Amino acid sequence: MDRLVLLESTALPFPVDNVDTDVITPIRRILEGLPSMVEHAFEPLRFAADGSLNPACALNDPRWKDAGILLAGRNFGCGSSRETAVWAVRGMGFRCVIAPSFGDIFRSNCFKNGVVAIVLAAEQVTALVEEARAGTKRFRVDVERCEVTAPGGRTFAFELSPLRREALLEGLDDLALTLRRSAAIEHFEDVDRVRRPWVYLASGRVAD
Amino acid sequence: MNAPKPRTMFDKVWNDHVVERLDESTDLVHIDRHLLHDLSGPFSMKSLDEQDLACLRPELTFAFPDHGVSTSPERYGDAAGGGPLLDLFRHYCTKFGVHLFDLDSEEQGIVHVSAPELGLALPGLTIVCGDSHTSTQGGLGALAWGIGNTEVTQVLATQALVLDRPRTLRVWIDGALAAAVTAKDLALALIARDGADAGSGYAVEFAGSCIETLPVEGRMTLCNLALEMGARFAFTAADEATFAWLQGRRYAPGGDDWARAVSNWRTLASDAGAAFDREVAFDAAALAPQITWGTSPAHTVAVDARIPDPASAPDAEARQSWTDALAYMGLRAGEPLDGVAVQHVFIGSCTNSRLSDLVEAARVVRGRKVAAGVRAWVVAGSRRVQREAAALGIDRVFRDAGFDWREPGCSMCIAMNGDAVPSGERAVSTSNRNFVGRQGPGARTHLASPATAAAAAISGCVRDPRTVASRE
């Protein structure tokens, strides 16, 4: 996984509530592959029915075309567990999403892909959105200190578990961490197999 | 000696599965059952293969093609009947030694319908699947939740996950459901009241007198929809009804193991006095059948209510969201939903495709005809549900009324398998998501119970099922 220590970038204000992962990556675009998923990300919002870009959608606004931070609404990434939604958000250039709340699976998927999903209080997100709309100065997301700083200097602390923070800072992934603990997993199963034998099915027990 | 501290069901099951505490809020958790489907499965298995890793516990891993498969009765002789990803899925299941309940299996079905039927979901198990609605299986007292592709690959390789421990929320529901009011209506009403992110960050336990009397399949429907209120984990405690539902199923414990398992399962319910991070209550007694009017499951009203006016929305964001939703849905604020013309009725999906759902819809349909201009489908959740329904003569009830009786799969809920609602047309659907474009680009979805969907099919419009006399 790519490291993420400090991000200095413009922030795109997109405070729409309940943006679901079906909207972020519609199923037919998933089946077309990664380039299409990114190109058509947020398709029902970014594109008109005839396929032309919707100029009213902030995600299409050229002022924020280089933004690395997405300021989102409540329950961002709710719905389907499809990790494609995170791939599309990252593919659009965002390494950080800030929202009052997230779909839990989307948020978990973000951390597996080097995207920091930050929860702030609704009024803090609103303050950031207002500042982002006022100009396109750079925001600062400091993963080491767990702080977001707006261009005007206001700083908000965010919560990140020590493990998630470490993983971002060092570029570690869960799989490598877990593979190093394979002996502990085996030991767990040996003990548990005695306690709950019905859990551990024999291989090839039933032919279908 | 001090009495032991009362514990929640979540804490008991979670702690039973902790391999190692990684930091104050993160655990390495063992996974007892890993379920795969044909949309998320093949890519995660490909990733496993590319990293030169093997499947650690193929005997605890089971595969169900459901998302992309055709539901046409013609699918069995058709090379394309398995959908876009099934060949790749078969390839990797063979390679990694994972049992696949393929299209020709008598147990094929939607993963969240078939796995419980097979006894793969049991109380106290940790169950994951690359599908958000895995929480469905929490209705059997399991800890079951949806995961992303990277996590699927990790579980294949290690049978464990690195997880942030969620907080606990108990939703206490008292009151008996009235006639023609179901678990679906209860869930939609709860989401409407508390919001689509009310469960975000929480593991939700449903409890109370309503849950105790709710049939096991209704508990699964409720836990299925908990995801639409933001809860990744949702469950009910297992009880005698759960044990009766499970006994004798293919992978349920047999012989001496059964009694041993049941005595373990009885210890898992939340202790009296256990502390939850949050508690809310809901009264189910006065509940009417519910239906969605917008593009979020939280956009729900009673089926006999009027379409809400954005002017009465609680804040500016909601006002905009309601206005956009009404425009997408082609509806006008203030008008009754009852009587809004419908072109499609879909009875199916992991939410509402079990035998009890079909029985409930058949009570409304029996002896009546699908209205002109309506395409009405029943897509049973599994081959087993199909067989059990046929044994009760329910397939005939639907066929005689003019319904299509389809083969099991996710069908119109996901719209990646040839089954979709055309743009601008309206469906009453027993599925779980009314998101923009979910049932096809431009499709207009109203979520409702099987009884309400059946009432729409025979009426040609949204209709209160309580106004259609039920027939046994």
Chai-1 contact restraints between the chains, C-beta under 6 A:
chainA,res_idxA,chainB,res_idxB,connection_type,confidence,min_distance_angstrom,max_distance_angstrom,comment,restraint_id
A,D17,B,E317,contact,1.0,0.0,6.0,A-B,restraint_1
A,D17,B,S321,contact,1.0,0.0,6.0,A-B,restraint_2
A,N18,B,A196,contact,1.0,0.0,6.0,A-B,restraint_3
A,N18,B,S296,contact,1.0,0.0,6.0,A-B,restraint_4
A,D20,B,F435,contact,1.0,0.0,6.0,A-B,restraint_5
A,D22,B,F435,contact,1.0,0.0,6.0,A-B,restraint_6
A,D22,B,R438,contact,1.0,0.0,6.0,A-B,restraint_7
A,V23,B,V436,contact,1.0,0.0,6.0,A-B,restraint_8
A,P26,B,G437,contact,1.0,0.0,6.0,A-B,restraint_9
A,I27,B,M416,contact,1.0,0.0,6.0,A-B,restraint_10
A,L31,B,P84,contact,1.0,0.0,6.0,A-B,restraint_11
A,P44,B,V436,contact,1.0,0.0,6.0,A-B,restraint_12
A,P44,B,G437,contact,1.0,0.0,6.0,A-B,restraint_13
A,R74,B,D197,contact,1.0,0.0,6.0,A-B,restraint_14
A,N75,B,A196,contact,1.0,0.0,6.0,A-B,restraint_15
A,N75,B,D197,contact,1.0,0.0,6.0,A-B,restraint_16
A,S80,B,S132,contact,1.0,0.0,6.0,A-B,restraint_17
A,S81,B,D131,contact,1.0,0.0,6.0,A-B,restraint_18
A,S81,B,S132,contact,1.0,0.0,6.0,A-B,restraint_19
A,S81,B,G146,contact,1.0,0.0,6.0,A-B,restraint_20
A,S81,B,G148,contact,1.0,0.0,6.0,A-B,restraint_21
A,E83,B,G148,contact,1.0,0.0,6.0,A-B,restraint_22
A,E83,B,N149,contact,1.0,0.0,6.0,A-B,restraint_23
A,S101,B,D197,contact,1.0,0.0,6.0,A-B,restraint_24
A,S101,B,S200,contact,1.0,0.0,6.0,A-B,restraint_25
A,D104,B,R232,contact,1.0,0.0,6.0,A-B,restraint_26
A,I105,B,S132,contact,1.0,0.0,6.0,A-B,restraint_27
A,I105,B,G146,contact,1.0,0.0,6.0,A-B,restraint_28
A,I105,B,R232,contact,1.0,0.0,6.0,A-B,restraint_29
A,N109,B,G148,contact,1.0,0.0,6.0,A-B,restraint_30
A,K112,B,T150,contact,1.0,0.0,6.0,A-B,restraint_31
A,S161,B,D23,contact,1.0,0.0,6.0,A-B,restraint_32
A,S161,B,S25,contact,1.0,0.0,6.0,A-B,restraint_33
A,S161,B,T26,contact,1.0,0.0,6.0,A-B,restraint_34
A,P162,B,D23,contact,1.0,0.0,6.0,A-B,restraint_35
A,L163,B,L22,contact,1.0,0.0,6.0,A-B,restraint_36
A,L163,B,D23,contact,1.0,0.0,6.0,A-B,restraint_37
A,L163,B,T26,contact,1.0,0.0,6.0,A-B,restraint_38
A,D174,B,Q154,contact,1.0,0.0,6.0,A-B,restraint_39
A,D174,B,V162,contact,1.0,0.0,6.0,A-B,restraint_40
A,L175,B,Q154,contact,1.0,0.0,6.0,A-B,restraint_41
A,T178,B,T158,contact,1.0,0.0,6.0,A-B,restraint_42
A,T178,B,A160,contact,1.0,0.0,6.0,A-B,restraint_43
A,A184,B,V19,contact,1.0,0.0,6.0,A-B,restraint_44
A,A184,B,E20,contact,1.0,0.0,6.0,A-B,restraint_45
A,I185,B,V19,contact,1.0,0.0,6.0,A-B,restraint_46
A,I185,B,A160,contact,1.0,0.0,6.0,A-B,restraint_47
A,F188,B,V19,contact,1.0,0.0,6.0,A-B,restraint_48
A,F188,B,H30,contact,1.0,0.0,6.0,A-B,restraint_49
A,W198,B,P253,contact,1.0,0.0,6.0,A-B,restraint_50
A,W198,B,D257,contact,1.0,0.0,6.0,A-B,restraint_51
A,W198,B,A261,contact,1.0,0.0,6.0,A-B,restraint_52
A,V199,B,D32,contact,1.0,0.0,6.0,A-B,restraint_53
A,L201,B,E59,contact,1.0,0.0,6.0,A-B,restraint_54
A,S203,B,E59,contact,1.0,0.0,6.0,A-B,restraint_55
A,D208,B,S105,contact,1.0,0.0,6.0,A-B,restraint_56
